[in-house]
Amino acid sequence: IVCSDRIAISRDYVFVALESGKVICLNHKGESSHRYGIVSSWHDVTKIAAGFDHAIALTSCGQLLTTGNSKEFSNSYTISSWRNVSQIAACEGHTAAVTKDGKVLIATEPGGWEAAPVKYGESLQNFSDIKKVAVSWLCAAALKNDGTIAMAGECFHDRACEMKDWKNIVDIDLFG
């Protein structure tokens, strides 16, 4: 897993947002990928994220671009309609974004954790004043502007559940 706004790794591909705003996609052999050929037409990209079988890019004007296996990634229509986005995250079949006014937008695969009864916290879509969001296959965490954490989804480790009590946090990420 690589934590960067300009590099994203999916199951079989690496997506790189270049300084020029163009995006390249390479398979794990380092060869240019034709499967996600659409990314070569993307421009003005400032951030990129990838899930199991999809990628999402954020342009400098806050527009989202998506690509992926339509059988496994059925949220591209929903995501492409999101506007005024400032930050993105993806994992497995889940995608999340933070808008410029601090709201959280979430699209999960059918039956994903956001659609299921929340086992910890509440729906991140109820939170505001969010700076950054991170997603994993079981949960999502949001960093609020006041340096605290909001969580939704399942939490299997007691230490992870304590995140809601953390203060003065400056960055977050989730794995898996």
C-alpha positions in Angstrom: 0.0 0.0 0.0 1.3 3.4 -0.9 0.0 6.5 0.9 0.2 9.4 -1.6 -2.2 11.7 -3.3 -0.5 11.0 -6.6 0.1 7.3 -6.5 -2.6 4.6 -6.0 -2.4 0.8 -6.2 -5.4 -1.4 -7.0 -5.4 -5.2 -7.1 -3.4 -5.4 -10.3 -2.5 -1.9 -11.4 -0.6 1.2 -10.3 -2.1 4.6 -11.2 0.2 7.7 -11.2 -1.0 11.3 -11.4 1.9 13.1 -13.0 2.9 16.7 -12.2 1.4 17.7 -15.6 -2.0 16.5 -14.5 -1.9 13.5 -16.8 -2.5 10.0 -15.4 -0.7 6.8 -16.4 -1.7 3.2 -15.5 0.8 0.4 -15.3 0.4 -3.3 -14.5 2.5 -4.9 -11.9 5.1 -5.8 -14.5 5.6 -2.1 -15.2 3.9 -2.2 -18.6 1.3 0.3 -19.8 -2.2 -1.0 -19.2 -4.9 -1.0 -21.9 -7.5 -2.2 -19.4 -7.8 1.2 -17.9 -6.9 3.0 -21.1 -9.4 5.8 -20.4 -7.0 7.3 -17.8 -4.7 8.4 -20.6 -7.3 10.9 -21.6 -7.6 12.4 -18.1 -6.0 15.7 -17.5 -5.7 18.3 -14.7 -5.6 15.6 -12.1 -4.3 16.6 -8.6 -5.1 13.4 -6.6 -5.8 9.8 -7.4 -7.1 6.8 -5.3 -7.8 3.2 -6.1 -9.9 0.4 -4.7 -9.9 -3.3 -5.5 -10.9 -2.9 -9.2 -11.5 0.8 -9.7 -9.7 4.2 -9.7 -11.0 7.7 -9.0 -9.2 10.9 -9.8 -9.8 14.5 -8.5 -9.2 17.4 -10.8 -8.1 20.9 -9.7 -11.7 22.2 -10.2 -13.1 19.5 -7.8 -14.5 17.2 -10.5 -14.2 13.4 -10.1 -13.2 11.0 -12.9 -13.8 7.2 -12.4 -12.9 4.0 -14.1 -13.3 0.4 -13.2 -14.8 -3.0 -13.7 -18.5 -2.2 -14.0 -19.5 -5.6 -12.7 -17.6 -5.0 -9.4 -17.6 -1.2 -9.3 -21.2 -0.1 -9.8 -20.9 3.4 -8.2 -19.2 5.3 -11.0 -22.4 7.1 -12.0 -23.0 8.3 -8.4 -19.4 9.3 -7.9 -19.0 11.2 -11.2 -21.9 13.4 -10.1 -20.2 14.6 -6.9 -19.0 18.2 -7.1 -16.8 20.6 -5.0 -14.6 17.7 -3.7 -11.3 18.5 -1.9 -10.1 15.0 -0.9 -10.7 11.4 -2.0 -10.1 7.9 -0.6 -10.8 4.4 -1.9 -10.4 0.8 -0.8 -12.0 -2.5 -2.1 -15.3 -1.4 -3.6 -15.7 1.7 -1.4 -15.1 5.3 -2.3 -15.3 8.4 -0.1 -14.8 12.1 -0.6 -14.7 15.2 1.4 -16.3 18.3 -0.1 -14.9 21.8 0.2 -17.5 22.6 2.8 -16.4 19.6 5.0 -19.2 17.1 4.2 -18.5 13.4 3.6 -19.8 11.6 0.5 -19.7 7.8 0.4 -20.4 5.1 -2.2 -19.9 1.5 -1.3 -20.3 -1.7 -3.2 -23.8 -3.3 -2.8 -24.1 -4.6 0.7 -21.1 -2.6 1.8 -20.6 -1.3 5.4 -22.2 2.1 4.8 -25.5 0.3 3.9 -25.3 -2.1 6.8 -26.4 -1.2 10.3 -23.5 0.8 11.9 -21.7 -1.3 14.5 -19.5 1.6 15.7 -20.0 5.3 15.6 -22.6 6.6 13.1 -22.9 7.2 9.4 -20.0 9.5 8.3 -22.5 11.3 6.1 -23.9 12.8 9.3 -20.7 14.5 10.1 -19.5 18.0 9.1 -16.4 20.0 9.4 -14.3 17.1 8.0 -10.8 17.7 6.7 -9.9 14.1 5.4 -11.6 10.7 5.1 -10.0 7.3 4.9 -11.7 4.0 4.0 -11.0 0.3 4.5 -13.1 -2.7 3.7 -14.7 -2.7 7.1 -14.9 0.9 8.2 -14.2 4.6 7.5 -12.5 7.2 9.6 -12.8 11.0 9.2 -10.4 13.6 10.5 -12.2 16.7 11.7 -10.8 20.2 11.4 -10.6 20.3 15.2 -8.1 17.4 15.2 -10.5 14.7 16.4 -11.6 11.5 14.7 -15.1 10.2 13.7 -15.6 6.6 12.7 -18.2 4.4 11.1 -18.4 0.7 10.3 -17.0 -2.2 12.2 -14.1 -2.1 14.6 -12.4 -5.3 15.7 -9.5 -4.0 17.8 -10.1 -2.2 21.0 -7.2 0.2 20.2 -8.8 1.1 16.9 -12.1 1.9 18.6 -10.2 4.3 20.9 -9.5 6.6 17.9 -12.7 8.6 18.8 -10.9 9.7 22.0 -7.7 10.9 20.2 -7.0 14.7 20.1 -4.7 16.9 18.0 -4.5 14.5 15.0 -3.0 15.9 11.8 -3.4 13.1 9.3 -5.1 9.7 9.0 -5.1 6.6 6.8 -6.6 3.1 7.0 -5.3 -0.2 5.6 -7.2 -3.2 4.3 
